[in-house]
Each structure stands twice: as structure tokens, then as C-alpha cells.
Amino acid sequence: MTTATSRHVAIIGAGAVGVVSAIEALRDGHRVTLIDPGEPGGEQAASYGNAGWLSSHSVIPPSEPGVWKKVPGYLMDPLGPLAIRWSYLPKVLPWLVQYLLSGWTEARVEKTAWALRDLLKDAPKLHKVLADEAGVSELIERNGVMHVYPSRAPFDGDLGWRIRKRVGIQWLELNADEMRQREPDLDPRYTFGVLVEEAGRCRNPGGYVAALAAHAMAQGAEIVKAHAKGFRIDNGKLVSVITDSGEISCDAAVIAAGARSKALAASIGDPLPLETERGYHVMITDPGTGPRTSMMASDAKMVINWTDKGLRAAGQVEFAGVDAAPNWKRAEILRENLIGMFPKLPKSISPDRIKVWLGHRPSMPDGRPCIGHARATRDIVYAFGHGHVGLVGSARTGRLVAQLVSGRDPEIPLAPFAPTRFL
Ligand SMILES: Cc1cc2nc3c(=O)[nH]c(=O)nc-3n(C[C@H](O)[C@H](O)[C@H](O)COP(=O)(O)OP(=O)(O)OC[C@H]3O[C@@H](n4cnc5c(N)ncnc54)[C@H](O)[C@@H]3O)c2cc1C
């Protein structure tokens, strides 16, 4: 279906953000071309191997007051949950300064929390609708996620939960007995838990994105396997997207290339501070034990989620750039942590039952994505920088992209996500 205001929209990147944007743009009556050199939701995309949390309560940015005190530790311990490679330090330093400043005060963290709450609210429900439409309802579950702690003290001392309460998030607190009943195989050192019932999870993030892309194609989207390199703009009007296999004429474009969006925005005069927070996962098929509820461990700082291919532990933050080789010791640490949490897991597993992965969180220093128009032309829309919340955040981002492309009012205030906040 096309409407009088129908435009040809080229969407660069077929990760979660790109494919949901495609579906929502089609719903508005636009013609859509998705551009990606890889498979939609393929291993190259962060959307493939993330932890699968649809955590509408993940509103606290990674940088909080006092985090600067931990920076020396991040530099000294290359295998800690957050690490900065020495060789990459000069490159990442300006970004790190902005990161520390954006979380310098409680007020700044709370401002981001309110903004992210708008973006993420109802996300599990929105994803359920998308999954139903794409015929993969079984991939989205809405039965809560759990945070587990060795004691109540770190929870009580956590600014993040106090701010979550202020922005309207609710949860159940579980004592040691209640935890044991719910999670009999969890190591008994965990004696306190927080169950966030509004959150959901995805049982196969890569498969979900691939199914959404197939659904977009069934609705008329075209997919072009190419690498976008820049744009042709004439008198403030977009003419085409330039790719390594020719130009694609279009009258609107969306940059949704995840951690690789930076060069595309810079090519049209917007030097935005996008960095990759590299993360890892380890997957074990048929592990024989594990959590009943998807969970995050406060000490191991990783999420454990059942996928339809096995048990996945995902986490770690590594600053080393998009092109550096993976450090698979980090995936090994995830596996050790997993065994520490679920001692009944087999200590030795044949290699064919273990899969490891490295992915790139596309991160802005303040933990808020860039959603808005380019300065060079309103025909180009930015939809990148979702950091730790790009899967859960893709549902509303796609709707916002369609609203911007169609010239409609966005359904939430976009000022906190304006790319110009950094320019
Ligand atoms: C270990 C880990 C755990 C995570 N856990 C969660 C979680 O539980 N919940 C959650 O919500 N988020 C989580 N995240 C974050 C989430 O995965 C990302 O924020 C999200 O996937 C970003 O989606 P995207 O579509 O912006 O980018 P991507 O999924 O990275 O997709 C970008 C696409 O753009 C393509 N591309 C790149 N350059 C070009 C170009 N020049 N031309 C054309 N195409 C291009 C790529 O091939 C890729 O397919 C996690 C991330 C990691 C690494």
C-alpha cells in the first residue's frame, strides 16, 4: 500500500532497530529498502547474540556518580567485568570523559532514567505484538526477570533501584527461602532477589530479528546486500544512499547500522560520540540445569537466559574498538561464573556443546540513543546508539522512526534523544 505522502525509505542496517523501523515505515504506507551486507539478525549484529532481556526497567545508564573511582581497576584488570585495553585508551578517552560526566550527579542519571522509561515502557507488550504479526509468538515471553544478590546490602545501596522507584517501576523482593523455592539449583550464596514482573525476554534474538525481516519482506520491503558508504544530497534534499554496489535512489534514509553508524553520520557533518562497548556470550546446549526465571547476578554482572538453543550467559564490557580481535578468555569467564551460580552444571563439556560470540553494543556516553534528524537534511533519520537496551528499545524506536519519516508528532518527547545534544 502507498499513500499520497508515501516515500521511498532506505534503511541502513538490518539489526533489531532497522527491521522494526522497516515494519513501522511499511505500516505508514512507505516503500522500504533495507540495506545490509550481512543476514538480518546475523552474527555480525549485536541483535544476534545479546542476552535477550526485554527489560523495560533497564533505565539506569551505565555511568553513575563515583564510577570514575573504578577506572584504574578497569585499566589494571584486563579480564574484569569492565575493561579498557591500554592500546585503545587514547582513542576512547574523549568518550570516557563524556561518559563519566554524564553520570556525575544523581540528577543527570535520573534525567536519563525518565527518558529511557518513556522509550522502554510497554516494550515487552510491543514486542509481543510484533512477534505475533511475524508468526513467531513463541519467541517472546512476558513472565518477568530476576536480579539476584549475595545479600540485601548491595541492593539497598544501589542508587539505580531508588531511581527506578521514582520513575514508577515496581518489583517483588524475595528472601532466601523464597529464592530457594523459585530457583532450587541456584548457588545458596545468593540470598536476596528482585523479581521485575513487567519485564519479558526473547528466546532467540537473532531468530526473532530474522523473522521480523522476513515479515517486512512479505509486506513489500526489499533487501539489498550492500555496505552503505555515504549519501548524495542535493540542495538539502536526499537523492540516494551510496553503497559498495551502486547508488540506491530514495527520498528518506534511516541510519540504523548499530556500532558502525558513526562513520555514516560523520560523512554528513555530524561527528557523534558513538563507541562500541564490546560484550560476549557463551551458550551451552543441553546443560541439564539452570534458572527457571531469566536472571542477572549482581556479582558476576551477567545475564543468564534460556534460548531455544540452550542456556546463554551474556555480559562483559570491553573497550577495544570495532576491529580488534576477540579475547575469548572473557567468554571463558562467563562460563566459570555460570558454573559458580549453578554448581550442578557439568564442569567439562564437549566443545561442540559450547558456542561463544563477541558483539558490539552501540553506545552513546549518556546511555541514551540518538533518535532524530540529521543536521544536513531532515530526510535522514538517526536511530542508533541504544547501548545495553537496543533489543528492548527497538520496538518503540521503530515507531518513532516511522513518525519522523512521515512528519507526524513523535509519541514520546524526543529532546533527550536529540543527536544535537552532542553537537
Ligand atoms: C553481550 C550483549 C548483551 C546484550 N544484552 C541485551 C539485552 O539483554 N537486552 C537488550 O535490549 N539489549 C541487549 N544488548 C544490546 C543490544 O544487542 C543492542 O543495543 C542492539 O542489538 C543494537 O541493535 P541495532 O539494530 O542498533 O544494531 P545491530 O544489531 O548491531 O545491527 C546493525 C546492522 O547494521 C549493519 N551495518 C553496519 N554497517 C553497515 C553499513 N555501512 N551498511 C549497511 N549495513 C551496515 C550490520 O551488518 C548489522 O546487521 C546486548 C548487547 C551485547 C553485546
PDBQT file of the ligand as one rigid body, heavy atoms in Angstrom, charges set to zero:
ROOT
HETATM    1  C1  LIG A 501      26.657  -9.194  25.286  1.00  0.00    +0.000 C 
HETATM    2  C2  LIG A 501      25.468  -8.307  24.990  1.00  0.00    +0.000 A 
HETATM    3  C3  LIG A 501      24.291  -8.451  25.712  1.00  0.00    +0.000 A 
HETATM    4  C4  LIG A 501      23.198  -7.629  25.449  1.00  0.00    +0.000 A 
HETATM    5  N1  LIG A 501      22.014  -7.844  26.099  1.00  0.00    +0.000 NA
HETATM    6  C5  LIG A 501      20.919  -7.113  25.775  1.00  0.00    +0.000 A 
HETATM    7  C6  LIG A 501      19.650  -7.407  26.346  1.00  0.00    +0.000 A 
HETATM    8  O1  LIG A 501      19.503  -8.360  27.092  1.00  0.00    +0.000 OA
HETATM    9  N2  LIG A 501      18.581  -6.632  26.004  1.00  0.00    +0.000 N 
HETATM   10  C7  LIG A 501      18.706  -5.562  25.136  1.00  0.00    +0.000 A 
HETATM   11  O2  LIG A 501      17.719  -4.866  24.903  1.00  0.00    +0.000 OA
HETATM   12  N3  LIG A 501      19.894  -5.276  24.568  1.00  0.00    +0.000 NA
HETATM   13  C8  LIG A 501      20.991  -6.026  24.848  1.00  0.00    +0.000 A 
HETATM   14  N4  LIG A 501      22.200  -5.759  24.260  1.00  0.00    +0.000 N 
HETATM   15  C9  LIG A 501      22.292  -4.609  23.363  1.00  0.00    +0.000 C 
HETATM   16  C10 LIG A 501      21.659  -4.872  22.003  1.00  0.00    +0.000 C 
HETATM   17  O3  LIG A 501      22.103  -6.108  21.492  1.00  0.00    +0.000 OA
HETATM   18  C11 LIG A 501      22.000  -3.750  21.025  1.00  0.00    +0.000 C 
HETATM   19  O4  LIG A 501      21.758  -2.481  21.599  1.00  0.00    +0.000 OA
HETATM   20  C12 LIG A 501      21.128  -3.868  19.778  1.00  0.00    +0.000 C 
HETATM   21  O5  LIG A 501      21.225  -5.165  19.241  1.00  0.00    +0.000 OA
HETATM   22  C13 LIG A 501      21.527  -2.847  18.723  1.00  0.00    +0.000 C 
HETATM   23  O6  LIG A 501      20.707  -3.074  17.603  1.00  0.00    +0.000 OA
HETATM   24  P1  LIG A 501      20.976  -2.307  16.254  1.00  0.00    +0.000 P 
HETATM   25  O7  LIG A 501      19.931  -2.729  15.306  1.00  0.00    +0.000 OA
HETATM   26  O8  LIG A 501      21.131  -0.853  16.565  1.00  0.00    +0.000 OA
HETATM   27  O9  LIG A 501      22.436  -2.796  15.792  1.00  0.00    +0.000 OA
HETATM   28  P2  LIG A 501      22.936  -4.211  15.289  1.00  0.00    +0.000 P 
HETATM   29  O10 LIG A 501      22.112  -5.311  15.825  1.00  0.00    +0.000 OA
HETATM   30  O11 LIG A 501      24.398  -4.266  15.546  1.00  0.00    +0.000 OA
HETATM   31  O12 LIG A 501      22.670  -4.168  13.722  1.00  0.00    +0.000 OA
HETATM   32  C14 LIG A 501      23.372  -3.278  12.897  1.00  0.00    +0.000 C 
HETATM   33  C15 LIG A 501      23.349  -3.841  11.487  1.00  0.00    +0.000 C 
HETATM   34  O13 LIG A 501      23.899  -2.847  10.629  1.00  0.00    +0.000 OA
HETATM   35  C16 LIG A 501      24.678  -3.474   9.638  1.00  0.00    +0.000 C 
HETATM   36  N5  LIG A 501      25.633  -2.495   9.124  1.00  0.00    +0.000 N 
HETATM   37  C17 LIG A 501      26.733  -1.993   9.730  1.00  0.00    +0.000 A 
HETATM   38  N6  LIG A 501      27.349  -1.102   8.937  1.00  0.00    +0.000 NA
HETATM   39  C18 LIG A 501      26.623  -1.051   7.790  1.00  0.00    +0.000 A 
HETATM   40  C19 LIG A 501      26.752  -0.310   6.600  1.00  0.00    +0.000 A 
HETATM   41  N7  LIG A 501      27.724   0.586   6.420  1.00  0.00    +0.000 N 
HETATM   42  N8  LIG A 501      25.844  -0.516   5.612  1.00  0.00    +0.000 NA
HETATM   43  C20 LIG A 501      24.805  -1.388   5.777  1.00  0.00    +0.000 A 
HETATM   44  N9  LIG A 501      24.632  -2.102   6.908  1.00  0.00    +0.000 NA
HETATM   45  C21 LIG A 501      25.529  -1.931   7.913  1.00  0.00    +0.000 A 
HETATM   46  C22 LIG A 501      25.322  -4.633  10.369  1.00  0.00    +0.000 C 
HETATM   47  O14 LIG A 501      25.720  -5.638   9.427  1.00  0.00    +0.000 OA
HETATM   48  C23 LIG A 501      24.207  -5.091  11.301  1.00  0.00    +0.000 C 
HETATM   49  O15 LIG A 501      23.443  -6.121  10.715  1.00  0.00    +0.000 OA
HETATM   50  C24 LIG A 501      23.304  -6.598  24.480  1.00  0.00    +0.000 A 
HETATM   51  C25 LIG A 501      24.477  -6.461  23.732  1.00  0.00    +0.000 A 
HETATM   52  C26 LIG A 501      25.546  -7.324  23.964  1.00  0.00    +0.000 A 
HETATM   53  C27 LIG A 501      26.792  -7.167  23.127  1.00  0.00    +0.000 C 
ENDROOT
TORSDOF 0
